[in-house]
Amino acid sequence: MHSHLELEFSIPLLDNRWMNFGITKTIPAAAGIETLDSLYDGSIDEYEFHMAGVEPKRLKVGDWVYTIFNHQLHGRLRIKRFVTGATNPSSGKPRILIYVEAPGVRLATPVPKRGHQGTRYTDGEDWPA
């Protein structure tokens, strides 16, 4: 019976890499520190990010959006739902709206992380253990 329990605990989905999967999004400097703070201070309960595409292929509800501001990783927020069928007003190309639960989990000390345009997938490798 003990070996059966050991097998249950070796299920790959319980591996920390899967539990930290998500995307990184950079909060533009023009949006200001106020936007970043609002994600973590309890002043809002939901926030909308977006990414190119018709439907999410690798992301699912429960994954994370990691936020970068001024080349530092500041925190992460849980994805609560997707809205497909949106259109980028500048390019006319399809995009997905990603709604996250706020407040998120904010790091006490931000971690250096280069900002970027668009969306990048991550296994949460920069998130402190």
N, C-alpha and C positions, 0 to 999 in steps of 0.2 A: 504494500500500500504506500509506503514511503516513496518508492521510485515513481509511482504514479503522480504524486504531488510534485516531484522534481520536474517531471515532463511538462506539467501544466505551467510551471513558472518559466519554462524555457521558450514559451511562445514568442516568436519574433516581434509581434505587434506590441508587446510590453517593453521592448527595447527602447531606451531613452531616445534614440535617433528618430524613431517614428513618432514619439509623443511630442517632439519639438519641431516637426515638419511644418513648413509654411513658406511665406514669401517675405522679402524685405521691400519696404517702400520708404522713399526719402520724402520727408516733409520739406517743401521748398522754403528757403530762407525768407522769401517774400511773404509766406504765410505767417511767419513769426513764431516766437517762442510761446505765445499765447495759444496758438493752435495745438502745439505739442503738449503744453500743460493741460489743456482741456481734455485730452485723451486719458489723463491719469488722475485728475483732481476731483472727480465726481460731479463736475458741473454738467456733463452730458452723459447719456446712457447708450448712445449709439453713434457711430461715425461711418461715413462712406468713403471707401477707396475705390479705385477702378483699375482694370487691366485690359489690355487688348484681347480680343477673341470673341467667339460666339458662345462658348460654354466652357466652364472650368474642366480641364482634363485631369490635372494632377491634384488639385486642391479639393478639400471637402469641408463641410461644416465641422467645426471643432479644431481645425488647423489654426495656425497663428499668422498674424501680420506683425512683423518686427519693424519698429520705427527707427529711422535714422534722421538725425538733425545735426547740422554743422559737423559732419563727418564723425558722429558718435552714435552708437546704438544706445537708445534710451529706454526701450521697453518693448512689450508685446501685448497684442490684443487678440482675443479669441474670435474666429470667424463664426457669425451666427446665421448668415444667409447670403445667397447670391441672387441677383436680378439680372437676367439675360435679356437680350433684345435692345439694349441701349446703343446709342451711336455717339462716337466722338464728334463734338460739334466742329472741331477744326478740320479733321480729315474726312469725316463721313464714314469712317470704318467702324465695324462693330466693336463694342466693348462690353465688359461684364462689370456690374457694380458689386462691390464686396462690402457687406455691412458687418461691422465688428461690434462686440460688446464693450462698453466703456463703463466704469474705468477699467483700464488694463493693468498689467503688472509693470511697474516702473523700477528700473535698477537704481539702487542707492547711489552708485557711482557709474556714470556712462562708460561704455567700452569703445575704444577707437574702432571705427568702421567707416570705410569710404562710402560717401553718398553716390547715387547713380540716378539715371533717368529710367523710367519704366518699372518693370517688375522682375525680381530675381528670386528663384527658388532657393531654399535653404533647409538644411537639416538641423538648424539651430546650433551649429558648431561654435558660434560666438557667444552663445548664452552661457553665463556662468553656471556651474554645476550646483 
